Amino acid sequence: MKIVLANPRGFCAGVNMAIESLERALELFGVPLYVYHEIVHNRPVVERFSRRGVVFVDNIAEVPEGGTVLYSAHGVSPELRNAASARRLRAIDATCPLVTKVHMEAVRFAQDGYRIVLIGHEGHDEVIGTMGEAPEHIILVEDEDDVARLDLPADVKLAYLTQTTLSVDDAERIIRALKRRFPQIVGPSRDDICYATQNRQEAVKELVPEADLVIVLGSQNSSNSKRLAEIARSHGKPAYLVDTVHEIEDAWLNGARTVLITAGASAPEDVVEECIGYLKQRYGATVENRTVREEHVSFPLPRELRVLAT
């Protein structure tokens, strides 16, 4: 068996920043320390922090008054920020700067009188936060059928934004559908889909023709990880999304000579290494590293932590 190991894979700059922020907050404030929603959409990462005393909450009211809360990489709405302020919480904002960019675009378009079509997945933490910036101006669409059902005047002043972790191909199809129905629609000055999402998808597209099977390390609630598996399947290859090596079934690997391994932007590298180690031990696998694109992006820690560090 040969393993083709996709590069880039795994942690992006936003995830690195969010996890480093939580590590630093633990050093500075200790526990109890609260995080609103999962710090990143990855079960092993969340479980590791939970074992260290971090409490993940889905309601800001669960954080005791005066407590410390860290906002996840996916961002939060102004309403939630106001609720945290009312509870006198020490808030640390670990929102990915690329998500913050989409929030600011939503505010700008709303202030300029646009109706905004947000392309994304209903219920996703990032979508909830973005819609909260201008709830009366934003309409969510998930696919081309939703575009066809939009009930808007033909000459409406319209803009679109996208969730940062979408399939590039899916987003482009929906944007084309919007432009057919509403030729006057405008978009952001730069693509909203994050560089890491695009790069990981590009690597799978380029390498999947060589593979008999694809293993994606990532969680089921990770949008960008699910897209990687979907892209592999769209090329006719079986693909499995797993959190850890323990979820791999030997039956999947029957007859597989070449296995492509990648990881979503919130999956830690140690779970990739465990997967490789298992395939080496059980199948005598060799590893071929393949780099499709280099990444040299980093984001600073949140201002709240930088101020305390000085």
Secondary structure, 3 states (H helix, E strand, C coil): CEEEEEECCCCCHHHHHHHHHHHHHHHHHCCCEEEECCCCCCHHHHHHHHHCCEEEECCHHHCCCCCEEEECCCCCCHHHHHHHHHCCCEEEECCCHHHHHHHHHHHHHHHCCCEEEEECCCCCHHHHHHHCCCCCCEEEECCHHHHHHCCCCCCCCEEEEECCCCCHHHHHHHHHHHHHHCCCCECCCCCCCCHHHHHHHHHHHHHHHHCCEEEEECCCCCHHHHHHHHHHHHCCCCEEEECCHHHCCHHHHCCCCEEEEEECCCCCHHHHHHHHHHHHHHHCCEEEEEECCCCCCCCCCCHHHHHHHC
